[in-house]
Amino acid sequence: MKLHLFAAALAATSLLATLPPAAAHGPTRQKISEKIEINAPPEKVWAVVSNFQDGGWIPVVAKTEGTGGNAPGAKRTLTLKNGATVEEEVAKLEPEKMTLMYRIDKVDVAVLPVTNYSSWLVVTPADDGKKSEVEWRGAFYRGYPNNDPPPELNDEAAINAVTGLYKAGLESLKKQIEGGS
């Protein structure tokens, strides 16, 4: 009897191995990283990047309002140039590592097609401390949590939106710091 059960289990396993793989269930977490070198000492760059209450270096931001300074738990609302808002919170601040981690608490997916978004800004010395490298990386899910998302809320839309934001933001940061403003 035991031999028959074993043979049946083995046959079932063999049969399953011949089936095509099942479609993935729901979205997968996406990860993006963009870097830029800035011709300024890390301390100068960190002073701008770590000021959570001023998102003015991000090109789409018209106004920043917040509470709590730069400490974990600090909050800010970014009002974008198109009038939309994004609510964010500092999750971790490590000045000794020049690392800021924050989360988006609330954003309309029509504005930024992501959910469950977290992001890190890291400043590291380059060229013996005369220059800086800034890395902006994020992890998120697409704006539509179920299978078969509409094109504007799929993985590609989310990746493109965040990549565009990071590239434009880092270029703006570089221009602001190197330009002395």
C-alpha positions in Angstrom: 0.0 0.0 0.0 2.8 2.5 0.9 4.5 1.7 -2.3 1.4 2.6 -4.3 1.1 5.9 -2.5 4.7 6.7 -3.1 4.3 5.8 -6.8 1.2 8.0 -7.1 3.0 10.9 -5.4 6.0 10.5 -7.7 3.7 10.4 -10.8 1.9 13.5 -9.6 5.2 15.4 -9.1 6.4 14.3 -12.6 3.1 15.5 -14.1 3.4 18.9 -12.3 6.9 19.3 -13.7 5.6 19.1 -17.3 3.0 21.9 -16.8 3.9 25.5 -17.9 4.8 27.8 -15.0 1.8 29.6 -13.4 1.5 33.3 -14.0 3.0 35.4 -11.2 0.5 36.4 -8.5 0.3 40.2 -8.2 3.1 42.7 -8.6 6.8 42.3 -7.6 8.7 44.9 -5.7 10.7 47.1 -8.1 14.1 48.7 -7.2 15.7 51.7 -8.9 19.0 53.4 -8.3 20.5 56.5 -9.9 23.8 58.2 -9.1 25.5 61.4 -9.9 28.8 63.0 -9.1 28.8 66.5 -7.7 31.8 68.8 -7.7 31.4 69.7 -4.0 32.5 68.3 -0.7 30.2 65.7 0.8 29.3 67.9 3.8 28.0 70.6 1.5 25.9 68.1 -0.5 24.7 66.3 2.7 23.5 69.7 4.1 21.1 70.0 1.2 20.0 66.4 0.8 19.4 65.9 4.6 17.2 69.0 5.0 14.0 67.1 4.8 12.0 70.2 5.2 13.2 71.7 1.9 12.5 69.6 -1.2 13.1 72.6 -3.5 16.0 70.9 -5.3 13.5 68.4 -6.8 12.3 70.1 -10.0 8.6 69.2 -9.8 8.3 70.6 -6.2 6.8 74.1 -5.9 6.6 74.1 -2.0 7.6 72.1 1.0 5.7 72.2 4.3 6.5 70.0 7.2 7.0 69.3 10.9 9.7 67.5 13.0 12.8 68.8 11.2 15.0 66.0 9.8 14.6 63.4 12.6 12.9 60.1 12.2 9.2 60.6 12.2 9.5 64.1 10.6 6.8 64.7 8.0 6.6 66.9 5.0 4.0 67.6 2.3 5.4 68.4 -1.1 3.2 70.5 -3.2 4.1 69.9 -6.8 4.0 72.5 -9.6 0.9 70.9 -11.0 -0.9 71.4 -7.6 -0.8 67.7 -6.5 0.6 66.8 -3.1 2.9 64.0 -1.8 3.1 63.2 1.9 6.3 61.8 3.2 8.0 60.7 6.4 11.6 60.2 7.5 12.1 56.6 8.5 15.8 56.8 9.3 18.5 59.4 9.4 22.2 58.5 9.8 24.3 61.6 9.6 27.5 59.7 10.2 26.8 57.6 7.1 25.2 60.5 5.3 22.1 58.4 4.7 18.4 59.5 4.7 15.6 57.0 4.3 12.1 58.1 3.9 8.7 56.8 2.8 5.7 58.1 0.9 2.7 58.0 3.2 0.2 59.3 0.7 0.3 60.0 -3.1 -2.3 59.8 -5.8 -1.2 57.0 -8.2 -2.2 59.4 -11.1 0.7 61.6 -9.9 3.3 59.0 -9.2 2.1 55.4 -10.2 3.6 53.6 -7.1 2.5 52.1 -3.8 4.5 51.1 -0.7 7.4 53.4 -1.7 10.5 53.9 0.3 13.6 55.7 -0.7 17.2 56.3 0.3 19.5 59.2 -0.4 23.2 58.5 0.3 26.1 60.9 -0.1 29.6 59.4 -0.3 33.0 61.1 -0.8 34.6 61.0 -4.2 38.0 62.2 -5.4 39.5 62.4 -1.9 36.6 64.3 -0.5 36.7 67.1 -3.0 33.7 65.7 -4.8 30.6 63.7 -3.8 28.6 60.9 -5.2 24.9 61.0 -4.5 22.8 57.8 -4.9 19.0 58.0 -4.8 17.5 54.6 -4.7 14.0 53.4 -4.1 11.8 50.4 -3.7 8.2 50.3 -4.5 5.3 48.4 -6.1 3.4 49.6 -9.2 0.3 51.7 -8.7 -2.1 48.9 -9.5 -1.9 46.1 -6.9 -3.7 43.4 -8.8 -3.0 41.4 -12.0 -3.5 42.9 -15.4 -2.9 46.6 -14.5 -3.8 49.4 -16.9 -0.7 50.7 -18.8 -0.5 53.9 -16.7 -0.2 51.9 -13.5 1.9 48.9 -14.5 5.5 48.1 -13.6 7.0 49.9 -16.6 5.0 53.1 -15.8 6.2 53.0 -12.2 9.8 52.3 -13.1 9.8 55.1 -15.8 8.2 57.6 -13.4 10.6 57.0 -10.6 13.7 56.8 -12.8 12.7 60.1 -14.5 12.1 61.7 -11.1 15.5 60.6 -9.8 17.5 61.6 -12.9 15.8 65.1 -13.0 16.2 65.5 -9.2 19.9 64.6 -9.2 20.7 66.8 -12.1 18.9 69.7 -10.4 20.7 69.0 -7.1 24.1 69.1 -9.0 23.2 72.3 -10.8 22.0 74.0 -7.5 25.1 73.0 -5.5 27.7 73.6 -8.2 26.0 76.8 -9.2 26.3 78.0 -5.6 22.6 78.7 -5.1 
